[in-house]
Amino acid sequence: MKRYISTLIRIAAALVAVSGLCHAEASGRAVARRMTEAPVVDGVLTEWNTFPQVEMTEPAVPDLKVERSVLGWTDDALHVAFRVMDKAVVNNEKFDRLDNGDCFEIRIVSPVGNRNTFLRVLVAPSSAEGHSACVVKRRTINPKKTETLLATTEPSTLEGFEWALSRAERSWSVELSIPFSMLEVKPEKGLSFPFVMVVWDRDRDDIDEWAAGGGWHKRSESSNQKARPSQWPTFTLADENVFETVKISSGVRIGHHRPCNLFIPSEDVAFKFTLKSFPEGSGTVEAVIKDGFGVERKRSTMDVVVEPKMSDEFTLELGRLDRGYYELSLSADIKGVDGRNAIGAGSASFGVIEQTDISSEAFLKEDRRFG
């Protein structure tokens, strides 16, 4: 039976054509939302549900997942809330080695002065003392010098500083209030602070997981904790109208172009797509096209309006492309009428090639190629 190479190409394209959710990467900049009153520091995080998340890395560690990492502020203090899913709580360390076991840590540089010092706060769900513990240190960068301000399993004795930790069966939560006086700054909207958040994970106490090798990957962090403070990203003091960005799973759905997401070189590349589960509002959709080698070939942005119960498709016009294999990524960022943002993404593979009926024997004889 005569086989046609165009059919083979279409089948191959159909196998690689996909659409779905793309994980949104951290922007590198976080916000602390203005609070009308200081939270009760008790380790119960019910009042933090709508606050913008600080993006944390997701390491390939089975028993480590950050569920909440948020910041807020009042006139007197910076407030921190953090929850980690962690079934095996292991930390038998003394105060000076608290980060050698399960432990939450935040480091903050004051945005004023010469920025030669930073505050370091560590909170662990257990310790050598048999209880949860908190350590507060002030460290100079050059020369390196550390001053311990607090090391305790009891309530804080530092003026204005509060800490609390609560444990559940499969998680533990931390809540902090750090007075701006400890950062030697008067807060105001728009002020930015270099910072790093880290949660350290340990699951065994019969061996030293750090010394045994491979242990250092067992952490989740807001940015590279090994970087110099001058390279840390910042969080910014924002107003009370900043909310958590909602991530819409499979929110951007790209339609299939017949036949099998294949276009010919003389044809404009265009895809229809829909936005599902997004709130009423307006925003943008960004398209990025990369070739088979991962090299970006085209980028474009279009404005969109999401209306109630909208069912109409959008059409994305991308113009003509050279022959080849391509990956299309769409990212939608919609600001709802209530001021909250929603993001989602989708992707698809497609090809640009002449479509002609030719036998496989002739195709091989002429040494043709796709791409």
HUKA-V19514 format. One record per residue. N is the residue number from 1. PHI is phi as a letter, one per 40 degrees, with the letter a starting at -180 (999 if undefined). D_LAST is the distance of its C-alpha to the last C-alpha in whole Angstrom. Layout:
BEGIN
N;PHI;D_LAST
N;PHI;D_LAST
END
This chain:
BEGIN
1;999;27
2;c;24
3;b;20
4;b;18
5;c;14
6;c;13
7;c;16
8;c;14
9;c;11
10;c;14
11;c;16
12;c;13
13;c;12
14;c;16
15;c;17
16;c;15
17;c;16
18;b;19
19;a;22
20;i;25
21;c;27
22;b;25
23;c;28
24;c;30
25;c;30
26;c;34
27;c;34
28;g;36
29;b;39
30;b;42
31;b;45
32;b;48
33;c;50
34;c;53
35;b;56
36;c;59
37;a;61
38;c;60
39;c;59
40;c;62
41;c;60
42;b;61
43;g;57
44;c;57
45;b;54
46;c;54
47;c;55
48;b;51
49;c;49
50;b;48
51;c;47
52;c;44
53;c;42
54;c;42
55;c;38
56;b;39
57;c;36
58;b;36
59;c;36
60;c;35
61;b;39
62;d;41
63;b;44
64;a;43
65;a;42
66;c;43
67;c;44
68;a;45
69;a;45
70;b;47
71;b;49
72;a;52
73;a;55
74;b;58
75;c;60
76;b;62
77;a;59
78;c;55
79;b;55
80;b;52
81;b;51
82;a;49
83;b;49
84;b;47
85;c;46
86;a;48
87;c;50
88;c;51
89;c;53
90;b;54
91;a;56
92;b;59
93;c;59
94;c;61
95;d;61
96;c;59
97;b;57
98;c;56
99;c;52
100;c;52
101;a;52
102;d;51
103;a;51
104;b;50
105;a;50
106;b;50
107;b;50
108;b;51
109;c;51
110;c;54
111;c;52
112;b;55
113;g;57
114;c;55
115;f;53
116;c;54
117;b;55
118;a;54
119;c;55
120;b;54
121;b;55
122;b;54
123;b;55
124;b;55
125;c;56
126;a;58
127;a;60
128;c;63
129;c;65
130;g;64
131;b;63
132;c;60
133;a;60
134;b;59
135;b;59
136;b;59
137;b;59
138;b;58
139;b;57
140;c;57
141;c;53
142;a;55
143;c;57
144;c;56
145;a;59
146;b;59
147;b;62
148;c;63
149;c;64
150;a;64
151;a;64
152;a;65
153;b;65
154;b;67
155;d;67
156;c;66
157;b;69
158;c;67
159;c;67
160;g;65
161;c;62
162;b;62
163;a;60
164;a;60
165;b;58
166;b;58
167;b;56
168;b;55
169;c;55
170;b;51
171;a;51
172;a;52
173;b;53
174;b;54
175;b;55
176;b;56
177;b;58
178;b;58
179;c;60
180;c;59
181;c;62
182;c;61
183;c;58
184;f;60
185;a;59
186;c;60
187;c;57
188;a;56
189;d;53
190;g;50
191;c;51
192;b;48
193;b;48
194;c;46
195;a;46
196;a;45
197;b;45
198;a;45
199;b;46
200;c;47
201;b;47
202;b;49
203;b;49
204;b;52
205;b;55
206;c;56
207;b;53
208;c;52
209;c;49
210;c;48
211;c;50
212;c;48
213;g;45
214;g;42
215;c;44
216;c;43
217;c;40
218;c;42
219;a;42
220;b;41
221;a;41
222;c;40
223;a;39
224;c;39
225;c;43
226;c;42
227;c;42
228;c;44
229;d;46
230;c;45
231;b;41
232;c;42
233;c;41
234;b;43
235;b;45
236;b;47
237;c;50
238;b;49
239;c;51
240;c;52
241;c;49
242;c;46
243;b;45
244;c;43
245;c;39
246;c;38
247;c;35
248;c;34
249;c;32
250;f;29
251;c;31
252;b;27
253;b;26
254;c;23
255;c;23
256;c;20
257;c;19
258;c;19
259;c;17
260;f;16
261;f;14
262;b;12
263;b;12
264;b;12
265;d;11
266;c;15
267;b;16
268;c;17
269;c;16
270;a;19
271;b;20
272;c;24
273;a;25
274;b;29
275;b;31
276;b;33
277;g;37
278;c;36
279;c;40
280;c;41
281;i;40
282;a;37
283;i;35
284;b;31
285;b;28
286;b;25
287;b;21
288;b;19
289;b;15
290;b;13
291;c;10
292;c;9
293;c;11
294;g;14
295;c;14
296;c;16
297;b;14
298;a;17
299;a;20
300;a;23
301;b;26
302;b;28
303;c;32
304;b;33
305;b;36
306;b;37
307;b;40
308;d;42
309;f;41
310;c;38
311;b;36
312;c;34
313;c;30
314;c;28
315;b;25
316;b;23
317;c;21
318;b;18
319;g;18
320;c;15
321;b;11
322;c;8
323;d;5
324;i;4
325;b;6
326;b;10
327;b;13
328;b;16
329;b;20
330;b;23
331;b;26
332;b;29
333;b;33
334;b;35
335;c;39
336;c;42
337;c;45
338;c;47
339;g;45
340;c;43
341;c;39
342;b;37
343;b;33
344;a;30
345;a;26
346;a;24
347;a;20
348;a;17
349;b;14
350;a;11
351;b;8
352;b;8
353;a;7
354;c;10
355;b;12
356;a;15
357;c;17
358;a;17
359;c;18
360;c;17
361;c;19
362;c;18
363;c;14
364;c;15
365;c;17
366;c;15
367;f;13
368;c;10
369;b;6
370;c;4
371;h;0
END
